[in-house]
Every structure is written in C-alpha cells, then in structure tokens.
C-alpha cells in the first residue's frame, strides 16, 4: 500500500476503507454517455429526425 504503519494508524478509517474498496477503472459503472460512446455511438450527433424515429 506504500503507507507506513504509523501513517496508516493516523488516517481517517472511513476514507481509507473507501479507497481500499474502490473498483478498478474497468470495473466501474459507466455513465450513459460513456456507454454509448463505447458502443460507437455519439449522442451529440443525433439529429432531430433520428430522435423522432426512436419513439
């Protein structure tokens, strides 16, 4: 963990637990925009005509 035991004892327990339980970046949930981009879609480029067809 690259933390000295004496420094570890002085840290905020809840913050340290939060850090230790953090998920890897690839395991974290994606935002809607990030998910769409990962699927090759760019929601910023959807036209009004395309929006009307997706009802």
C-alpha positions in Angstrom: 0.0 0.0 0.0 3.1 2.2 0.2 1.9 3.6 3.6 4.0 3.3 6.7 2.1 1.6 9.6 2.5 4.6 11.8 0.9 6.8 9.0 -1.8 4.3 8.4 -2.9 4.5 12.0 -3.3 8.3 11.7 -5.5 8.1 8.6 -9.3 8.5 8.6 -10.6 5.0 8.9 -13.7 5.6 6.7 -11.7 7.3 3.9 -9.1 4.5 3.9 -11.9 1.9 3.7 -13.4 3.8 0.8 -10.1 3.8 -1.0 -9.3 0.2 -0.3 -12.8 -0.9 -1.6 -12.6 1.2 -4.8 -13.1 -0.8 -8.0 -10.7 -0.9 -10.9 -11.5 1.7 -13.6 -12.7 -1.0 -16.0 -15.0 -2.5 -13.3 -16.7 0.8 -12.5 -20.2 1.6 -13.9 -20.2 3.8 -17.0 -22.2 6.9 -17.4 -24.8 6.8 -20.1 -22.7 9.0 -22.4 -19.6 6.8 -21.8 -21.6 3.7 -22.5 -22.9 5.0 -25.8 -19.5 6.1 -26.9 -18.1 2.7 -26.0 -20.7 1.2 -28.4 -19.6 3.5 -31.2 -22.4 6.0 -30.9 -22.1 9.7 -30.4 -25.4 11.1 -28.9 -24.2 14.6 -29.6 -24.5 13.9 -33.4 -28.1 12.5 -33.3 -30.3 14.7 -35.5 -33.9 15.8 -34.7 -35.1 13.4 -37.4 -33.4 10.5 -35.8 -34.8 11.4 -32.4 -38.3 11.4 -33.9 -37.8 7.8 -35.2 -36.7 6.5 -31.8 -40.0 6.6 -30.0 
